[in-house]
Amino acid sequence: MSPRLAILSDTHDHIWQMDQALPHLRQAHAVLHAGDWVAPFTLKRLAEGLAGVPLHGVFGNNDGERRVLAEVARGYSHVTLHGEFASLEIAGLRVAVTHYPDIARAIAQGDAYQVVVYGHDHQAHQEWIGDTLLLNPGELFGGLTGRSTFVWLDPASRGLEWVTLPLPRPEP
């Protein structure tokens, strides 16, 4: 089976949705997170749940404890927290990761990357700008759009498979 990248964003401390995603994410060649972890315990739980699968992430606007998030990331050899922006060569692809849609779009309009990932607005989105795939995996936590999503990316074809996780039912 060819390697696949799992791409997610905007977990917003929703560990229940993250726990649903983990069995899937453990099958990834690598996991990319486009920010808004929110609290350091969210990053810690994801790092421990991935059991050595490389995790690359960036900060989002709701990541207030950046120093502690960075300390947590340094505690795991398979986790890299890149700050505001990640420039990666991964599974044969040039990939950029940022949290912000406007920055992502500007980057995608150049030809430096094959895939540009962002989050922030919680809207699942895919678009080709020239030969660059601009991608927002939507929100994992599901609280704003009512959909908990992440994306599988096939590096060879740049084909996508969208995964929607069930949301908890509100109690009566």
C-alpha positions in Angstrom: 0.0 0.0 0.0 1.4 3.4 -0.9 1.9 5.9 1.9 -0.9 8.2 2.8 -0.9 11.5 4.7 -3.6 12.3 7.2 -4.4 16.0 7.4 -6.5 17.7 10.1 -7.0 21.0 11.8 -9.0 22.8 14.5 -9.2 20.1 17.2 -10.1 22.8 19.8 -9.5 20.4 22.7 -12.2 18.0 21.5 -10.4 14.9 22.7 -13.5 12.7 22.0 -13.4 13.4 18.3 -9.6 13.0 18.4 -10.0 9.6 20.0 -12.4 8.6 17.2 -9.8 9.7 14.6 -6.8 8.0 16.2 -7.3 4.5 14.9 -7.4 6.0 11.4 -4.5 8.3 12.0 -2.2 5.5 13.2 -2.3 4.1 9.6 -0.8 7.3 8.2 2.7 7.7 6.8 2.6 11.1 8.6 0.0 13.4 10.1 -0.2 17.1 9.4 -2.1 19.4 11.8 -3.0 23.0 10.7 -3.4 24.5 14.1 -5.8 25.3 16.9 -4.9 22.5 19.1 -5.8 25.0 21.9 -4.4 23.4 25.1 -1.2 21.5 25.5 -3.0 18.3 26.7 -4.5 18.0 23.3 -1.1 17.8 21.6 0.1 15.4 24.3 -2.9 13.1 23.8 -2.4 13.1 20.0 1.3 12.5 20.3 0.9 9.6 22.6 -2.0 8.2 20.5 0.0 8.2 17.3 2.6 5.8 18.7 5.5 7.0 16.6 3.7 8.2 13.5 5.4 11.5 12.5 3.3 14.4 13.4 3.9 17.9 11.9 1.9 20.9 13.2 1.7 24.6 13.3 0.2 27.1 15.7 -3.3 28.5 15.2 -4.9 31.7 16.6 -6.4 29.9 19.6 -3.1 28.3 20.7 -2.5 30.5 23.7 0.1 28.5 25.5 2.6 28.3 22.7 5.6 27.9 25.0 4.0 24.9 26.7 2.8 23.4 23.4 6.4 23.6 22.2 7.7 21.9 25.4 5.2 19.1 24.9 6.3 18.6 21.3 9.9 18.5 22.3 9.1 15.6 24.6 8.3 13.3 21.6 10.8 12.3 18.9 8.1 11.9 16.3 6.5 15.3 16.8 7.6 18.6 15.2 5.8 21.8 16.0 7.0 24.2 13.3 5.7 27.5 14.7 3.5 29.6 12.4 4.5 27.9 9.2 5.8 24.5 8.0 7.7 23.9 4.8 8.0 20.2 4.3 9.3 17.6 1.8 7.2 14.6 2.8 6.4 11.4 0.9 7.8 13.0 -2.3 5.7 16.2 -2.0 6.6 19.8 -1.3 4.0 20.7 1.4 3.3 24.0 3.2 1.2 24.2 6.3 -0.2 27.4 7.8 -3.3 28.1 9.9 -4.6 31.1 7.9 -6.6 30.9 4.6 -5.3 34.2 3.2 -1.6 33.2 3.7 -2.3 29.7 2.3 -3.9 31.2 -0.8 -1.0 33.5 -1.4 1.5 30.7 -1.1 -0.6 28.4 -3.4 -0.5 31.1 -6.1 3.3 30.6 -6.3 4.8 27.5 -7.6 7.0 26.5 -4.6 4.6 23.9 -3.2 2.5 21.0 -4.6 0.1 21.1 -1.6 -0.8 24.0 0.7 -2.8 23.1 3.9 -4.6 25.6 6.1 -7.4 25.7 8.8 -8.9 28.6 10.8 -12.3 29.0 9.1 -13.4 25.4 9.8 -14.7 25.1 6.2 -13.7 21.9 4.4 -12.3 23.0 1.1 -10.2 21.8 -1.8 -9.1 23.8 -4.9 -6.5 23.6 -7.6 -4.6 26.8 -8.2 -2.5 25.9 -11.2 -0.7 22.7 -10.2 -1.0 23.4 -6.4 -3.7 21.8 -4.3 -5.0 24.2 -1.7 -6.7 22.2 1.1 -8.6 22.9 4.3 -9.5 19.6 6.0 -12.3 21.2 7.9 -12.7 21.0 11.7 -12.0 17.9 13.6 -14.0 19.1 16.6 -17.3 19.6 14.7 -18.7 22.4 16.9 -19.0 25.2 14.3 -20.0 23.3 11.1 -21.7 20.3 12.6 -19.2 18.1 10.7 -16.0 16.4 12.2 -13.7 15.8 9.3 -10.1 15.1 8.3 -8.6 14.1 4.9 -6.4 11.3 3.6 -4.0 12.5 0.9 -2.3 10.1 -1.5 1.1 11.7 -2.2 1.5 10.0 -5.6 -1.8 11.2 -7.2 -2.6 14.0 -4.8 -6.1 12.4 -4.6 -8.2 13.0 -1.5 -10.4 10.8 0.6 -12.6 12.8 3.0 -13.4 11.2 6.4 -16.4 12.3 8.4 -16.6 11.1 12.0 -19.9 10.9 13.9 -20.5 13.6 16.5 -21.8 12.9 20.0 -25.6 13.2 20.3 -26.7 15.9 22.7 -28.3 14.6 25.9 -32.0 15.3 26.3 
